[in-house]
Amino acid sequence: MTSWIYINAIIIGLSCSLAGVFLVIRHKAMLTDAISHAVLPGLVLAFLLTGSRNTSAMLTGAFVFGILCIVLIDWLRDRLRIADDASTGIVFTSLFALGIILVSRYAGQTDLDQECVLHGELLLSAFRRISFLGLNIPATFLTGTFTLLGVLIVLFAAYRPFLLTSFQPQYAATMGFSIAAWNYVVTGMASAVTVISFEAVGAILVIALMVVPAATAWIISKRLPELLWKTALISIAGSIVGVSYGIYANISIAGSIAFTLGVIFLITALIKKKIGAVSMKKHHQSAIHNQFSNNQ
Amino acid sequence: MEALLSTTYINPNLLWVVTGTAGLAAISALIGTFTYLQKKSLLSDAVAHGMLPGIAGAFLLYGQKDPLILMLGALTWGFISVFSIDWISRNTLLRPTGAMAVVLSVYFGLGMMLLTRVQQSGLPDATGLQGFLFGQAASIVPYDLLIFLLFGVLALILLIANYRHLKWVSFDPEGAKSRGVRVDRYHHLLSILVVTGTAIGLQSIGLILMASLLITPAALARMWTNKLSNMLLLAAAFGAGSAIVGASISFIDAKMPTGPWIVLCLAGTLLVSAFFSPQKGWWKSYLQRKQNTAQIHRENLLKTMFHLKETGLNTVGESDILKKRHFGKLSKLLQELQKLQCIEKQEQGWVFTEIGLQEGRRLTRLHRLWELYLTRKLRLQTDHIHPLAESIEHIITPELEVALLKELGNPEVDPHMSIIPYDKPQTHD
């Protein structure tokens, strides 16, 4: 049973972190904050309309509200001339507030509650089972695997446009890639993984899964493929250590994963800073040395 | 309303708590105005989430839900969050917004870990801590309020004492720097204010949605005014008003958290403002568009009548005009022009008044001058220029006309060999 918790955590972590890479390197990390909050009303409405935890309905609901969130942010910014970051803050807090009110109002009718929205229930994800192709597996594992496959397919299929639109937007535009369209793809992917992860880790900790591994890998990567596999490795390491500590100490597993990822980030940044300082010094010394040897 | 009144009767606390919450919200909104102007709005969101470990940790250490202790815990981790964001954005490739996402999610995770500990602790107040997530104004007692207000008033004094410099740094940081103001000092001051302004609202609004109270009132106020002092007053009013509504709802229905209602109240006000704000509202721009269109139609009609007059037709009927150019609501347009004393009605039809004649002549002149300018200076073909002149003739100002005349040397005919009409005969040098 415990092994399913590890497997679920790793799969969700991988989907989130890989979907988050392009948001992080485009300096749009706070968009994950916005999306993860904004999809809540979509989830609750899907829940109330279908009366069950129907994954495709919840995906649709969340997807609609994820895109709505982006559209509203753009509308506030472009039409009402509200500063960009303020527009983001206004839109996601409003949508999240709407979601929380729906949750509180219909708390009896759904098995969503305020707790679950914040915590997720990774521990319980191992128990909610369905049968698939004759196998008895946790529902989260099934949806998680499909999401991960989806993310991987999008990444492989659209590797080049992602690369170009992220690093050289002007060049990408002259090559005929629509920056706006690819922004929506990145955002849509982020909304999709948010939904799958929502039940397991909750609205706010999904931000940690999406942002922190990529941010950590970015410190120690120079090229995009390197960034992607290092992100994946860090995410797996964070999930394993986080789940172990969470179970050992009997505390919120999602919180523990987020915190572990934070510690990995801090250590990486500190080591990089130290090495960076040393290599700068060496570089400086050799530069001085070269100058002297040239003079002789 | 009846429910509200009956609750007042049952709970004498209500007036106290609602007023207090409104005051706290107003202070947060005042501070938020400056973060809005410096484009640091999302800092309050990161700081608010980052405070959770402080609150849970302080509670675990002290073992009681004492507002002063919780406040100190929240402030401490708020400052740690600000410091962390600053450190990360200086030492990695992440910009401040990326650093915020890292800090808020990781510290919130830490807070969640501590919160599960709190729930396991079996301490009597443990469930009360949940109120800090989404806000529970109904659970506030006057002592809590007193502590929050104390910190709020301290922040307010700090804000008022440094008002002049904060204003300067917000609008013209470069100018302030060149005049010897230590700009970074006021950035630090603003960080202190944001942390305090966020912490004081935690129990009534909750840390998840607290950012909204610093962001939305400021953005709302900005839609209604251009002046900082008015903006501050309006933001405070919006913040306080929404807090009153939210807190009242939480008293009526104890299951309802306060924070989300306050936020929705602000969002509703924003939508209304989007329609009616005097500067950027839809209503205003709709009216403006309508006015412009009407003006253009009137001018086109005057011009058409002037053309008819050029062919020798002094008195025109509707059919004469329609033969020359199509107008949607011609009789209405004619009446409008009559009201403006540009034309008069006579038995056989309409004739120009002196004002109307001058205006028709002016428009025709502008049209032809522009056509000439396009062919002479931009070397466009004569069959391309008419539509361009059609749109610009409504926009050319008297100053521009003088410049055009000077540039073209008071010409007599346009590229189509039509005579350019002047108010008085031209003198040529």
Boltz contact constraints between the chains, C-beta under 6 A:
constraints:
  - contact:
      token1: [A, 27]
      token2: [B, 95]
      max_distance: 6.0
  - contact:
      token1: [A, 29]
      token2: [B, 98]
      max_distance: 6.0
  - contact:
      token1: [A, 29]
      token2: [B, 101]
      max_distance: 6.0
  - contact:
      token1: [A, 30]
      token2: [B, 42]
      max_distance: 6.0
  - contact:
      token1: [A, 30]
      token2: [B, 97]
      max_distance: 6.0
  - contact:
      token1: [A, 30]
      token2: [B, 101]
      max_distance: 6.0
  - contact:
      token1: [A, 33]
      token2: [B, 101]
      max_distance: 6.0
  - contact:
      token1: [A, 80]
      token2: [B, 274]
      max_distance: 6.0
  - contact:
      token1: [A, 80]
      token2: [B, 280]
      max_distance: 6.0
  - contact:
      token1: [A, 81]
      token2: [B, 280]
      max_distance: 6.0
  - contact:
      token1: [A, 82]
      token2: [B, 219]
      max_distance: 6.0
  - contact:
      token1: [A, 83]
      token2: [B, 39]
      max_distance: 6.0
  - contact:
      token1: [A, 85]
      token2: [B, 39]
      max_distance: 6.0
  - contact:
      token1: [A, 85]
      token2: [B, 41]
      max_distance: 6.0
  - contact:
      token1: [A, 85]
      token2: [B, 42]
      max_distance: 6.0
  - contact:
      token1: [A, 86]
      token2: [B, 36]
      max_distance: 6.0
  - contact:
      token1: [A, 86]
      token2: [B, 41]
      max_distance: 6.0
  - contact:
      token1: [A, 86]
      token2: [B, 215]
      max_distance: 6.0
  - contact:
      token1: [A, 86]
      token2: [B, 219]
      max_distance: 6.0
  - contact:
      token1: [A, 89]
      token2: [B, 41]
      max_distance: 6.0
  - contact:
      token1: [A, 89]
      token2: [B, 42]
      max_distance: 6.0
  - contact:
      token1: [A, 89]
      token2: [B, 45]
      max_distance: 6.0
  - contact:
      token1: [A, 89]
      token2: [B, 211]
      max_distance: 6.0
  - contact:
      token1: [A, 89]
      token2: [B, 215]
      max_distance: 6.0
  - contact:
      token1: [A, 90]
      token2: [B, 215]
      max_distance: 6.0
  - contact:
      token1: [A, 90]
      token2: [B, 216]
      max_distance: 6.0
  - contact:
      token1: [A, 93]
      token2: [B, 209]
      max_distance: 6.0
  - contact:
      token1: [A, 93]
      token2: [B, 212]
      max_distance: 6.0
  - contact:
      token1: [A, 93]
      token2: [B, 263]
      max_distance: 6.0
  - contact:
      token1: [A, 94]
      token2: [B, 263]
      max_distance: 6.0
  - contact:
      token1: [A, 94]
      token2: [B, 267]
      max_distance: 6.0
  - contact:
      token1: [A, 97]
      token2: [B, 209]
      max_distance: 6.0
  - contact:
      token1: [A, 97]
      token2: [B, 260]
      max_distance: 6.0
  - contact:
      token1: [A, 97]
      token2: [B, 263]
      max_distance: 6.0
  - contact:
      token1: [A, 97]
      token2: [B, 264]
      max_distance: 6.0
  - contact:
      token1: [A, 100]
      token2: [B, 260]
      max_distance: 6.0
  - contact:
      token1: [A, 101]
      token2: [B, 260]
      max_distance: 6.0
  - contact:
      token1: [A, 104]
      token2: [B, 255]
      max_distance: 6.0
  - contact:
      token1: [A, 104]
      token2: [B, 256]
      max_distance: 6.0
  - contact:
      token1: [A, 204]
      token2: [B, 108]
      max_distance: 6.0
  - contact:
      token1: [A, 205]
      token2: [B, 109]
      max_distance: 6.0
  - contact:
      token1: [A, 207]
      token2: [B, 101]
      max_distance: 6.0
  - contact:
      token1: [A, 207]
      token2: [B, 105]
      max_distance: 6.0
  - contact:
      token1: [A, 208]
      token2: [B, 105]
      max_distance: 6.0
  - contact:
      token1: [A, 208]
      token2: [B, 106]
      max_distance: 6.0
  - contact:
      token1: [A, 208]
      token2: [B, 109]
      max_distance: 6.0
  - contact:
      token1: [A, 211]
      token2: [B, 101]
      max_distance: 6.0
  - contact:
      token1: [A, 211]
      token2: [B, 102]
      max_distance: 6.0
  - contact:
      token1: [A, 212]
      token2: [B, 102]
      max_distance: 6.0
  - contact:
      token1: [A, 215]
      token2: [B, 94]
      max_distance: 6.0
  - contact:
      token1: [A, 215]
      token2: [B, 102]
      max_distance: 6.0
  - contact:
      token1: [A, 218]
      token2: [B, 93]
      max_distance: 6.0
  - contact:
      token1: [A, 219]
      token2: [B, 92]
      max_distance: 6.0
  - contact:
      token1: [A, 251]
      token2: [B, 113]
      max_distance: 6.0
  - contact:
      token1: [A, 251]
      token2: [B, 116]
      max_distance: 6.0
  - contact:
      token1: [A, 252]
      token2: [B, 112]
      max_distance: 6.0
  - contact:
      token1: [A, 252]
      token2: [B, 113]
      max_distance: 6.0
  - contact:
      token1: [A, 252]
      token2: [B, 116]
      max_distance: 6.0
  - contact:
      token1: [A, 255]
      token2: [B, 109]
      max_distance: 6.0
  - contact:
      token1: [A, 255]
      token2: [B, 112]
      max_distance: 6.0
  - contact:
      token1: [A, 255]
      token2: [B, 113]
      max_distance: 6.0
  - contact:
      token1: [A, 256]
      token2: [B, 113]
      max_distance: 6.0
  - contact:
      token1: [A, 258]
      token2: [B, 105]
      max_distance: 6.0
  - contact:
      token1: [A, 258]
      token2: [B, 106]
      max_distance: 6.0
  - contact:
      token1: [A, 258]
      token2: [B, 109]
      max_distance: 6.0
  - contact:
      token1: [A, 259]
      token2: [B, 109]
      max_distance: 6.0
  - contact:
      token1: [A, 259]
      token2: [B, 110]
      max_distance: 6.0
  - contact:
      token1: [A, 262]
      token2: [B, 106]
      max_distance: 6.0
  - contact:
      token1: [A, 269]
      token2: [B, 91]
      max_distance: 6.0
  - contact:
      token1: [A, 269]
      token2: [B, 92]
      max_distance: 6.0
  - contact:
      token1: [A, 273]
      token2: [B, 91]
      max_distance: 6.0
